[in-house]
Amino acid sequence: MMSDEVRLSTEELHKLGASFGIRAEELSRQLVAFRRRADAEALRDGFGSDEEAARPFRELYEQAEHALVQLQERLAEVSSGIEETVANTEAAEDELVDTLRSVEKMRSAK
């Protein structure tokens, strides 16, 4: 049986968001290294003037680079989304605490 309660640990969410952010940064650094090692110029140099032989490898390089860029962007988006969720959750918790204190003060005043 599933509970209707949802419990969020903003600390754990913050850690998760930071983890995605770190992975995005790491991937960004790796992408720079990948570009240095496998750029189109290096592929062309490796194949000399044989454009036909180099073309499939250039296309594969371009596809891999595009996929890595998309993954890096997605990781950064997930990190940002989680951090936004943390901020919203903390704001809602603060508002709830203020509301409960206000209600308690009203009860005490009666």
C-alpha positions as CSV (number, residue, x, y, z in Angstrom):
1,M,0.0,0.0,0.0
2,M,1.4,3.4,-1.0
3,S,1.3,6.3,1.3
4,D,-0.2,9.6,0.2
5,E,2.6,11.4,2.1
6,V,5.5,12.8,0.3
7,R,8.6,13.6,2.3
8,L,11.4,15.6,0.7
9,S,14.8,16.1,2.2
10,T,16.0,19.4,0.8
11,E,19.5,18.5,1.9
12,E,19.4,15.2,-0.1
13,L,17.9,17.0,-3.1
14,H,20.6,19.7,-2.9
15,K,23.3,16.9,-2.9
16,L,21.6,15.3,-5.9
17,G,21.4,18.5,-7.8
18,A,25.1,19.3,-7.0
19,S,26.0,15.8,-8.2
20,F,24.3,16.4,-11.6
21,G,26.1,19.7,-11.8
22,I,29.5,18.2,-11.1
23,R,28.9,15.5,-13.7
24,A,27.9,18.2,-16.2
25,E,31.1,20.1,-15.5
26,E,33.2,16.9,-15.7
27,L,31.6,16.1,-19.0
28,S,32.3,19.6,-20.3
29,R,36.0,19.2,-19.5
30,Q,36.1,15.8,-21.1
31,L,34.4,17.2,-24.2
32,V,37.2,19.8,-24.5
33,A,39.8,17.0,-24.3
34,F,37.8,14.9,-26.8
35,R,37.7,17.8,-29.2
36,R,41.5,18.2,-28.9
37,R,42.2,14.5,-29.5
38,A,39.7,13.8,-32.2
39,D,38.8,16.9,-34.0
40,A,38.2,16.9,-37.7
41,E,41.6,18.3,-38.5
42,A,43.3,15.5,-36.6
43,L,41.2,12.9,-38.5
44,R,42.0,14.6,-41.8
45,D,45.7,14.5,-40.9
46,G,45.5,10.9,-40.0
47,F,44.0,10.0,-43.4
48,G,46.1,12.4,-45.4
49,S,44.3,13.4,-48.6
50,D,42.0,10.4,-48.7
51,E,38.7,12.2,-48.1
52,E,36.6,9.2,-48.8
53,A,38.3,7.1,-46.1
54,A,38.1,10.0,-43.6
55,R,34.5,10.9,-44.2
56,P,32.9,8.1,-42.1
57,F,35.2,8.9,-39.2
58,R,34.5,12.6,-39.4
59,E,30.8,11.9,-39.4
60,L,31.1,9.6,-36.4
61,Y,33.2,12.3,-34.6
62,E,30.6,14.9,-35.3
63,Q,27.8,12.6,-34.1
64,A,29.7,11.8,-30.9
65,E,30.5,15.4,-30.2
66,H,26.9,16.4,-30.7
67,A,25.7,13.6,-28.4
68,L,28.2,14.6,-25.7
69,V,27.1,18.3,-25.9
70,Q,23.5,17.3,-25.6
71,L,24.2,15.1,-22.6
72,Q,26.2,17.8,-20.9
73,E,23.4,20.3,-21.5
74,R,20.8,17.8,-20.1
75,L,22.8,17.1,-17.0
76,A,23.1,20.9,-16.4
77,E,19.3,21.3,-16.9
78,V,18.6,18.5,-14.4
79,S,20.9,20.0,-11.9
80,S,19.3,23.4,-12.3
81,G,15.8,21.9,-12.1
82,I,16.6,20.1,-8.9
83,E,18.1,23.2,-7.4
84,E,15.0,25.2,-8.3
85,T,12.9,22.4,-6.6
86,V,15.0,22.7,-3.5
87,A,14.6,26.5,-3.4
88,N,10.8,26.2,-3.9
89,T,10.5,23.4,-1.3
90,E,12.4,25.5,1.3
91,A,10.3,28.5,0.6
92,A,7.1,26.5,0.9
93,E,8.3,25.0,4.2
94,D,9.2,28.5,5.5
95,E,5.8,29.8,4.5
96,L,4.1,26.8,6.2
97,V,6.1,27.4,9.4
98,D,5.1,31.1,9.4
99,T,1.5,30.2,8.9
100,L,1.5,27.7,11.7
101,R,3.2,30.2,14.0
102,S,0.6,32.8,13.1
103,V,-2.3,30.4,13.8
104,E,-0.6,29.5,17.1
105,K,-0.4,33.2,18.1
106,M,-4.0,33.7,17.2
107,R,-5.0,30.7,19.5
108,S,-2.8,32.0,22.3
109,A,-4.4,35.5,22.1
110,K,-7.9,34.1,22.5
